[in-house]
Amino acid sequence: MEHAQELLKSHLFAAEIPNDGKQTPMKNHPVFIAQHATGCCCRGCLEKWHAIPKGRELTAEEQQYVLAVIRAWLVQETQDK
């Protein structure tokens, strides 16, 4: 999850993301897949699915929430297999 936090720091947690909506690949890394599966792939999806508004940096609490959602999905996926 430390690696996930580093990935998300510049690609999701920042206030302004130049390529928002296109920054998260759909494959090649478990965190990317989890982001799409949980609606945590871009700021637009965070706003739509998790009511976290765009245009500002995520608070520490919101960052931990996003990481917890991704962690829960990853754990569920590994247990289902």
MOHU-V178752 format. One record per residue. N is the residue number from 0. RES is the residue in three letters. PHI is phi as a letter, one per 40 degrees, with the letter a starting at -180 (NA if undefined). Layout:
# MOHU-V178752
n->[N:N]
res->[RES:RES]
phi->[PHI:PHI]
This chain:
# MOHU-V178752
n->[0:1:2:3:4:5:6:7:8:9:10:11:12:13:14:15:16:17:18:19:20:21:22:23:24:25:26:27:28:29:30:31:32:33:34:35:36:37:38:39:40:41:42:43:44:45:46:47:48:49:50:51:52:53:54:55:56:57:58:59:60:61:62:63:64:65:66:67:68:69:70:71:72:73:74:75:76:77:78:79:80]
res->[MET:GLU:HIS:ALA:GLN:GLU:LEU:LEU:LYS:SER:HIS:LEU:PHE:ALA:ALA:GLU:ILE:PRO:ASN:ASP:GLY:LYS:GLN:THR:PRO:MET:LYS:ASN:HIS:PRO:VAL:PHE:ILE:ALA:GLN:HIS:ALA:THR:GLY:CYS:CYS:CYS:ARG:GLY:CYS:LEU:GLU:LYS:TRP:HIS:ALA:ILE:PRO:LYS:GLY:ARG:GLU:LEU:THR:ALA:GLU:GLU:GLN:GLN:TYR:VAL:LEU:ALA:VAL:ILE:ARG:ALA:TRP:LEU:VAL:GLN:GLU:THR:GLN:ASP:LYS]
phi->[NA:c:c:d:c:c:c:c:d:c:b:a:c:c:c:b:b:d:b:d:g:b:c:b:c:c:a:g:a:d:c:c:c:c:c:c:c:b:g:b:c:a:c:c:c:c:c:c:c:b:f:b:c:c:g:a:c:c:c:d:c:c:c:c:c:c:c:c:c:c:c:c:c:c:c:d:c:c:c:c:c]
